[in-house]
Amino acid sequence: MSNLQHFTLGSSKPLFPDDGILRLYSMRFCPYAHRVHLVLDAKNVPHHDIYINLKEKPEWFREVSSSGKVPALELVREPGHPVLIESLIICDYLDEKYPEVPLYPKDALKKAQDQILIERFGQFIMTFYRILLNPNPADLVNDDIFAGLAIYEEELKQRGTEFFGGTAPGMLDYMIWPWCERFAALKYDRGLELDPERFVTLLKWRDLMLQDRAVKIFHLDGETHAKYMKSRRDGNPDYNMLYKETKRPKLE
């Protein structure tokens, strides 16, 4: 099941065939859920997508997600259909459960170092939302809002590889990508872009990531992200924006 319409208050719980396929409860514009979509697609793991209106959640969703948040991954082949929550926990589980396409380095130290960088990216995530959700972005004019990204510019430069994962995207690439994709929204929403001299390596990485199959499957452009973020900032997040666009009649 894959439907861009989000389930909301009063919605009936979707029915699924007994097919043993994972069920991912998500929100189309949520970057944390985006992480899980990327890993599932990178590993070619079949899954049902169920999108949830996070402002007016369906009554049955609390029975699925103990936190009431997305992402939530229902493991239908396991006894009792347990549900995993938290994006990093889910992605780590998937990497162990489906090792055919490994996303972490085999070396234990390198894996730990990548996990540190994934955790550290949370600092930039907080800055990102300060920029995007602040009604007065001029308040941030004296801040080095890109300092958090400079760490990753230097790291990738030192590695000397196209991706943090080497010749192909790995877990670190996919875990930071959702916010790097959304960074393009700042061009439309805040008039901000990365300095091509300061971020030479990351900008090359961004262009290569856009060619990755898993990234392409779930990718949205900066203008679309900016449109959604404006609706969120205005207090009325338009979860079904893409659904309505797909239903829009074509002009003759």
C-alpha positions, 0 to 999 in steps of 0.5 A: 500500500502506498498512498500520499493521502495521510490518515487522520482523525476518524480514518479507519485503520488500513487493511493489509493482505497477509503478505509478510511485508513490512509496514512503515508508518510515516509522514511524507515530509518528515526527515526522520521517516525519510531516513527509514525510506532511504534505507529500505529502498537502498536495501530493496526491502519491500514495504507498505507505506502508511502516511499519518497526519501528525497534527490530527492523528487517527485514533488507532495510531497510538496502538501502533506507535507507543510514542505517537510519532513517526517513523514506526516500523511494524515487523509483521513476520515476527510473533506479535507484530512488534513495532520499532520506533526512532529512526536511528534504531530502525535503520540500525535494525534494518542494516543487521536484518538485511545484510545483503546490502551493508551500509555500515563499515565492517571495521568496528572502529570505523562504524563507531566513528560514523555513528558519532558523526550521525549523532553529532549531526543533530546539532546542525538539525537544530540549527536548520529548524531555527533558520526555517521556522524562525519568523524573523530569520534576520535574527540569525544574521550574526550566527555562523549557521553553517558551522555544523556542516563545516565539520562534514565538509572537512571529514569528507575531504579527509576521507578522499571518497565520493561518499562518506560510505566510500564509492557508494552511499553508506549509513552516514550518507543516508542519515544526514541526507534528509536535511541536506535535501531540505536545505535547498528549501532555504533558497526559496524560503530564506534566500540562503545557499551553501558557499561554493568555495567553503563547501566544495566537497559537500556540494559535489557530494550533494550532486552525486547523492541526487543520482543515487537510486534510493535518493531519487525514489523519495526525492522532493525539490527545494521549492516543494519542501519550502512550500510545505515548511511555510504551511507548517510555519503558518500553523497548518501543515499541508500533509496532503499537498502532494496527494492533491497535486496528483489528483489535480485535473490536467488542463487541455 
